[in-house]
């Protein structure tokens, strides 16, 4: 049996440690060399074209840097707040994003007089006759007559009279001629008291179809909507569509109640559709050194500012965010205006509270240069740490 001394046992271990140290340092140098060539880190990516080809095929947009001051913020706030409407009712075609001006193209009815009422089946007529008895006293007899399914009225003593398709004046002429033919010298008068053959249908997404009885007095659109408790949400509009025979009219509810707007009278058998505009939700994108990249919602009523967006939620990181490089990117035709804010001087934060956000603005926060260096170093040292861990594991196995 051979016995080895403790010193003899340690020599191979020292040799292995020396080999692992050289390998680790060589790996680190190799990593740094490849890092300079852009090959040290391999992200998950599609195997398609090369990185240079991908970059060449991207669209490049001109960016104009504008310092954010009170004057430039005031000028930027003059830009129209563009709301858009989503038209997505037809599932067989893609949704359309339309400006409000296109989604709400008014077409108002020019004719505001429905003309004489034309009688139909089910209408009720109050018929009064004036006759004299044997004592030469005028006797009034009033009765309600209903237009039957065949379109006729029955009037005693002259019999059946066709009423469907006639106005009140035309029906009076028919009855008068019938009295003359039958040689009855009776005075009479009639009035339409039940407009049962005609009505107005109002259809809304909330309540569905509602039947509105037609009346002898004029019915106006604004009065009908008010009595039906149809209201707009602040900052939004409702598209009112009127189908009248073969014609279609479109009215904005906001414009309907203007004092200068002529009142719109409703006709018999009008169909009114209440269609609230499907506004697209408005967002601002927040990217860069902001933790998670995200979007935040804004609206045309509250008019959130850059200050609300930056400080209303944890966006800026006091360690890694570069407070001297905060940008608001806003599309201006074919270029982007980049409003630059540097809040290393705290007094400039006031500019952020004056700058209103607009839909599709992009807030970009740059990264501190030291943070970029630190992350690169952490990735390198992290890879080195994995190598050292593998060395220690192998040494433990060889013992």
C-alpha positions as CSV (number, residue, x, y, z in Angstrom):
1,X,0.0,0.0,0.0
2,X,1.3,3.4,-1.0
3,X,0.7,6.5,1.2
4,X,0.9,9.9,-0.3
5,X,1.7,12.9,1.8
6,X,-0.6,15.9,2.1
7,X,1.7,18.1,0.0
8,X,1.7,15.6,-2.8
9,X,-2.1,15.5,-2.8
10,X,-2.3,19.3,-3.1
11,X,0.0,19.6,-6.1
12,X,-2.6,18.3,-8.6
13,X,-5.3,20.5,-7.1
14,X,-3.0,23.6,-7.4
15,X,-2.3,22.6,-11.0
16,X,-6.1,22.4,-11.8
17,X,-6.7,25.7,-10.1
18,X,-4.0,27.3,-12.2
19,X,-5.5,25.8,-15.4
20,X,-9.0,27.0,-14.5
21,X,-7.7,30.5,-13.7
22,X,-6.0,30.7,-17.1
23,X,-9.1,29.4,-18.8
24,X,-11.4,31.9,-17.1
25,X,-9.2,34.9,-17.9
26,X,-8.8,33.7,-21.5
27,X,-12.6,33.4,-21.7
28,X,-13.0,37.0,-20.4
29,X,-10.5,38.4,-22.9
30,X,-12.2,36.4,-25.7
31,X,-15.6,37.8,-24.5
32,X,-14.4,41.4,-24.6
33,X,-12.8,41.0,-28.0
34,X,-16.0,39.6,-29.5
35,X,-18.0,42.2,-27.6
36,X,-16.1,44.9,-29.6
37,X,-17.2,43.2,-32.8
38,X,-20.9,43.2,-31.7
39,X,-20.9,39.4,-31.3
40,X,-20.6,38.9,-27.5
41,X,-24.4,38.8,-26.9
42,X,-26.7,36.7,-29.0
43,X,-30.4,37.6,-28.4
44,X,-33.4,35.5,-29.5
45,X,-34.1,36.4,-33.1
46,X,-35.6,35.2,-36.3
47,X,-33.1,33.7,-38.8
48,X,-33.9,35.9,-41.7
49,X,-31.8,38.6,-43.0
50,X,-28.7,40.0,-41.4
51,X,-28.8,42.8,-38.9
52,X,-27.3,45.3,-41.3
53,X,-30.0,44.4,-43.9
54,X,-32.7,44.7,-41.3
55,X,-31.5,48.2,-40.3
56,X,-31.2,49.3,-43.9
57,X,-34.8,48.3,-44.6
58,X,-36.2,50.3,-41.7
59,X,-37.9,53.6,-42.3
60,X,-35.8,56.6,-41.2
61,X,-37.7,59.7,-40.1
62,X,-36.2,63.1,-39.7
63,X,-36.3,64.3,-36.1
64,X,-36.2,68.0,-35.2
65,X,-35.0,68.7,-31.6
66,X,-36.9,71.6,-30.0
67,X,-36.0,72.8,-26.5
68,X,-39.0,72.7,-24.2
69,X,-39.6,76.2,-22.9
70,X,-42.8,78.1,-21.9
71,X,-43.0,79.5,-25.4
72,X,-42.6,76.2,-27.2
73,X,-45.0,74.5,-24.8
74,X,-47.6,77.2,-25.5
75,X,-47.1,76.8,-29.2
76,X,-47.3,73.0,-29.0
77,X,-50.6,73.2,-27.1
78,X,-52.2,75.0,-30.0
79,X,-52.1,71.8,-32.0
80,X,-55.6,70.4,-32.5
81,X,-56.5,67.5,-30.2
82,X,-57.3,64.8,-32.8
83,X,-59.9,62.4,-31.7
84,X,-60.6,59.3,-33.8
85,X,-63.6,57.1,-34.2
86,X,-63.4,53.3,-34.7
87,X,-65.7,52.0,-37.4
88,X,-65.8,48.2,-36.9
89,X,-69.4,47.1,-37.4
90,X,-68.7,44.9,-40.4
91,X,-66.9,41.8,-39.3
92,X,-66.0,40.9,-42.9
93,X,-63.7,43.9,-43.3
94,X,-60.9,45.5,-41.2
95,X,-61.8,48.2,-38.8
96,X,-61.4,51.8,-40.0
97,X,-60.0,54.6,-37.9
98,X,-61.7,57.8,-39.0
99,X,-61.3,61.4,-37.9
100,X,-64.4,62.7,-36.1
101,X,-65.1,65.1,-39.0
102,X,-65.4,62.1,-41.4
103,X,-67.4,59.9,-39.0
104,X,-69.8,62.8,-38.4
105,X,-70.7,64.2,-41.8
106,X,-74.1,65.8,-41.3
107,X,-76.8,65.7,-43.9
108,X,-79.8,67.6,-42.8
109,X,-83.4,67.4,-44.2
110,X,-84.4,70.4,-46.3
111,X,-88.1,69.7,-46.1
112,X,-89.6,70.5,-42.7
113,X,-93.3,70.2,-43.5
114,X,-94.7,66.6,-43.7
115,X,-97.8,67.9,-45.6
116,X,-101.3,66.6,-44.8
117,X,-101.7,63.4,-42.8
118,X,-102.6,60.4,-45.0
119,X,-105.0,58.1,-43.3
120,X,-104.4,54.4,-42.9
121,X,-105.8,51.2,-41.3
122,X,-106.6,51.7,-37.6
123,X,-106.9,55.5,-37.6
124,X,-109.8,56.9,-35.6
125,X,-112.0,59.7,-36.9
126,X,-114.4,61.7,-34.8
127,X,-117.5,62.3,-36.9
128,X,-120.1,64.9,-35.9
129,X,-123.4,65.6,-37.6
130,X,-125.7,68.6,-37.1
131,X,-129.3,67.9,-37.8
132,X,-132.7,69.4,-36.8
133,X,-135.5,67.5,-35.1
134,X,-139.2,68.1,-35.5
135,X,-139.1,71.1,-33.2
136,X,-136.4,72.7,-35.4
137,X,-133.7,72.2,-32.7
138,X,-130.2,71.4,-33.9
139,X,-129.1,68.0,-32.6
140,X,-125.4,67.1,-32.5
141,X,-124.4,63.5,-32.9
142,X,-120.7,62.6,-32.4
143,X,-119.2,59.1,-33.0
144,X,-115.8,57.6,-33.4
145,X,-115.2,55.8,-36.7
146,X,-112.3,53.4,-37.2
147,X,-110.7,52.7,-40.6
148,X,-111.2,49.0,-41.1
149,X,-108.7,46.5,-42.5
150,X,-110.3,46.9,-46.0
151,X,-109.6,50.6,-45.8
152,X,-113.2,51.7,-45.5
153,X,-115.3,53.6,-43.0
154,X,-119.0,53.0,-42.4
155,X,-121.1,56.1,-42.0
156,X,-124.8,55.9,-41.3
157,X,-126.9,56.6,-43.3
158,X,-124.7,56.8,-46.5
159,X,-122.8,53.5,-46.0
160,X,-119.2,52.7,-46.8
161,X,-116.6,55.3,-47.7
162,X,-113.0,54.6,-48.6
163,X,-110.5,56.4,-46.3
164,X,-107.1,54.7,-46.8
165,X,-104.7,56.9,-48.7
166,X,-106.8,60.1,-48.3
167,X,-106.1,63.2,-46.4
168,X,-108.7,64.7,-44.0
169,X,-109.8,67.3,-46.6
170,X,-110.1,64.6,-49.3
171,X,-112.2,62.4,-47.0
172,X,-114.5,65.4,-46.2
173,X,-115.0,65.9,-50.0
174,X,-115.9,62.2,-50.4
175,X,-118.5,62.3,-47.6
176,X,-120.0,65.5,-48.9
177,X,-120.4,64.1,-52.4
178,X,-122.0,61.0,-50.9
179,X,-124.5,63.1,-48.9
180,X,-125.4,65.0,-52.1
181,X,-125.9,61.8,-54.1
182,X,-128.2,60.3,-51.3
183,X,-130.0,63.7,-51.0
184,X,-129.2,64.1,-47.3
185,X,-129.0,67.7,-46.3
186,X,-126.9,67.2,-43.2
187,X,-124.1,69.4,-42.0
188,X,-121.1,67.5,-40.6
189,X,-117.5,67.9,-39.4
190,X,-114.7,65.4,-38.8
191,X,-111.3,65.3,-37.1
192,X,-108.6,62.7,-36.9
193,X,-108.2,61.8,-33.3
194,X,-106.2,58.5,-33.5
195,X,-103.1,58.4,-35.7
196,X,-102.7,54.6,-35.2
197,X,-101.5,53.8,-38.7
198,X,-98.4,56.0,-38.3
199,X,-95.7,56.2,-35.6
200,X,-92.1,57.1,-35.1
201,X,-89.6,54.4,-34.2
202,X,-86.5,55.3,-32.2
203,X,-83.7,52.7,-31.9
204,X,-80.9,53.0,-29.4
205,X,-78.2,50.5,-28.3
206,X,-79.3,50.9,-24.7
207,X,-83.1,50.5,-24.9
208,X,-83.6,48.9,-28.3
209,X,-86.6,50.0,-30.5
210,X,-89.2,52.3,-29.0
211,X,-92.5,53.3,-30.7
212,X,-93.4,56.9,-30.4
213,X,-97.1,57.7,-31.2
214,X,-97.6,60.3,-33.9
215,X,-99.7,63.3,-32.8
216,X,-101.7,66.0,-34.4
217,X,-99.2,68.6,-33.2
218,X,-95.7,68.9,-34.6
219,X,-93.0,66.6,-33.1
220,X,-89.5,67.9,-33.2
221,X,-86.3,65.9,-32.9
222,X,-84.7,67.9,-30.1
223,X,-87.9,67.7,-28.0
224,X,-88.1,63.9,-28.6
225,X,-84.5,63.3,-27.5
226,X,-84.9,65.5,-24.4
227,X,-88.1,63.7,-23.3
228,X,-86.3,60.3,-23.9
229,X,-83.4,61.3,-21.7
230,X,-80.8,60.9,-24.4
231,X,-77.6,62.5,-23.2
232,X,-74.1,62.9,-24.5
233,X,-71.0,62.2,-22.4
234,X,-68.8,65.3,-21.9
235,X,-66.3,65.5,-24.8
236,X,-68.3,63.1,-27.0
237,X,-71.0,63.3,-29.6
238,X,-73.9,61.1,-30.8
239,X,-74.7,60.4,-34.4
240,X,-78.4,60.6,-35.1
241,X,-79.5,58.9,-38.2
242,X,-83.0,59.5,-39.7
243,X,-84.4,57.1,-42.2
244,X,-87.3,58.7,-44.1
245,X,-88.5,56.6,-47.0
246,X,-85.6,56.2,-49.4
247,X,-83.7,59.1,-47.8
248,X,-81.1,59.0,-45.0
249,X,-80.2,62.1,-42.9
250,X,-77.4,62.5,-40.3
251,X,-77.5,64.9,-37.5
252,X,-74.9,65.7,-34.8
253,X,-76.6,65.8,-31.3
254,X,-74.1,68.5,-30.2
255,X,-75.1,70.7,-33.1
256,X,-78.8,69.9,-32.8
257,X,-79.2,72.0,-29.6
258,X,-77.4,75.1,-30.9
259,X,-79.7,78.1,-30.8
260,X,-78.9,79.0,-34.4
261,X,-79.8,75.6,-35.7
262,X,-83.3,75.2,-37.3
263,X,-85.5,72.8,-35.5
264,X,-86.0,69.5,-37.3
265,X,-89.6,68.3,-37.5
266,X,-90.3,64.5,-37.6
267,X,-92.5,62.9,-40.2
268,X,-94.9,60.0,-39.8
269,X,-93.0,56.6,-40.0
270,X,-89.6,58.2,-39.5
271,X,-87.0,55.8,-38.1
272,X,-84.4,57.4,-35.7
273,X,-81.2,55.6,-34.9
274,X,-79.2,56.8,-31.9
275,X,-75.5,55.9,-32.5
276,X,-72.9,57.1,-30.0
277,X,-69.6,57.6,-31.7
278,X,-67.2,54.7,-30.9
279,X,-64.2,56.9,-29.9
280,X,-60.8,55.3,-30.0
281,X,-59.1,55.3,-26.6
282,X,-56.2,57.9,-26.6
283,X,-52.8,56.9,-25.3
284,X,-49.3,58.2,-24.8
285,X,-46.4,55.7,-25.2
286,X,-43.7,55.8,-22.5
287,X,-40.4,54.1,-23.6
288,X,-36.7,54.2,-22.7
289,X,-35.3,54.1,-19.1
290,X,-38.7,53.9,-17.5
291,X,-38.8,50.4,-16.1
292,X,-41.5,48.6,-18.1
293,X,-42.4,50.1,-21.4
294,X,-46.0,51.0,-21.4
295,X,-48.8,53.2,-22.6
296,X,-50.9,55.6,-20.4
297,X,-54.4,56.8,-21.3
298,X,-55.3,60.4,-21.8
299,X,-58.5,62.2,-22.7
300,X,-59.7,65.4,-24.2
301,X,-61.5,66.6,-21.1
302,X,-58.7,66.4,-18.5
303,X,-55.9,67.3,-20.9
304,X,-53.1,65.6,-19.1
305,X,-49.8,67.3,-19.2
306,X,-46.2,65.9,-19.4
307,X,-45.9,66.5,-15.6
308,X,-49.0,64.3,-15.0
309,X,-47.6,61.5,-17.1
310,X,-44.1,61.6,-15.7
311,X,-44.9,62.0,-12.0
312,X,-48.4,60.6,-11.8
313,X,-46.9,57.1,-11.8
314,X,-43.4,55.7,-11.2
315,X,-41.8,56.5,-14.6
316,X,-38.4,58.0,-13.8
317,X,-35.7,56.0,-12.0
318,X,-33.5,58.2,-9.8
319,X,-30.5,56.0,-10.5
320,X,-30.7,54.9,-14.1
321,X,-32.9,57.6,-15.9
322,X,-31.0,60.5,-17.5
323,X,-32.9,63.5,-16.2
324,X,-31.2,65.7,-18.8
325,X,-32.6,63.7,-21.7
326,X,-36.4,63.6,-21.6
327,X,-38.1,63.9,-25.0
328,X,-41.7,64.1,-26.2
329,X,-41.9,62.9,-29.8
330,X,-44.8,64.2,-31.8
331,X,-45.5,63.5,-35.5
332,X,-45.6,66.6,-37.7
333,X,-46.5,65.6,-41.2
334,X,-43.4,63.7,-42.4
335,X,-41.1,64.5,-39.5
336,X,-41.0,64.2,-35.7
337,X,-40.7,67.1,-33.4
338,X,-38.7,66.0,-30.3
339,X,-39.4,68.4,-27.5
340,X,-36.4,68.2,-25.2
341,X,-36.7,68.7,-21.4
342,X,-33.7,68.8,-19.1
343,X,-34.8,68.7,-15.4
344,X,-31.3,68.6,-13.9
345,X,-32.3,72.1,-13.0
346,X,-35.5,71.5,-11.0
347,X,-37.0,74.9,-12.0
348,X,-37.6,73.5,-15.5
349,X,-40.1,71.0,-14.2
350,X,-42.6,73.8,-14.5
351,X,-42.3,73.5,-18.3
352,X,-43.6,69.9,-18.0
353,X,-46.8,71.1,-16.2
354,X,-47.5,73.5,-19.1
355,X,-47.0,71.0,-21.9
356,X,-50.3,69.2,-22.9
357,X,-50.1,65.7,-24.2
358,X,-51.7,64.7,-27.5
359,X,-52.8,61.2,-28.7
360,X,-50.0,59.0,-30.0
361,X,-47.3,61.2,-28.4
362,X,-44.1,59.2,-27.4
363,X,-42.2,60.0,-24.2
364,X,-38.6,58.8,-24.4
365,X,-36.3,58.9,-21.4
366,X,-32.6,58.2,-22.0
367,X,-30.4,56.0,-19.9
368,X,-27.5,57.4,-17.7
369,X,-24.2,56.6,-19.5
370,X,-22.9,55.1,-16.3
371,X,-25.9,52.7,-16.1
372,X,-25.2,51.5,-19.7
373,X,-21.6,50.8,-18.7
374,X,-22.7,49.1,-15.5
375,X,-25.1,46.8,-17.3
376,X,-22.5,45.8,-19.9
377,X,-20.1,45.0,-17.1
378,X,-22.7,43.0,-15.2
379,X,-23.4,40.9,-18.3
380,X,-19.7,40.2,-18.7
381,X,-19.0,39.5,-15.1
382,X,-22.2,37.4,-14.9
383,X,-20.7,35.2,-17.7
384,X,-17.4,35.0,-15.8
385,X,-19.2,34.0,-12.7
386,X,-20.9,31.1,-14.5
387,X,-17.4,29.9,-15.6
388,X,-16.0,30.1,-12.1
389,X,-19.0,28.3,-10.8
390,X,-18.4,25.5,-13.3
391,X,-14.7,25.4,-12.2
392,X,-15.7,25.0,-8.5
393,X,-18.2,22.3,-9.4
394,X,-15.6,20.3,-11.4
395,X,-13.0,20.6,-8.6
396,X,-15.5,19.3,-6.1
397,X,-16.1,16.3,-8.3
398,X,-12.4,15.5,-8.6
399,X,-11.8,15.5,-4.9
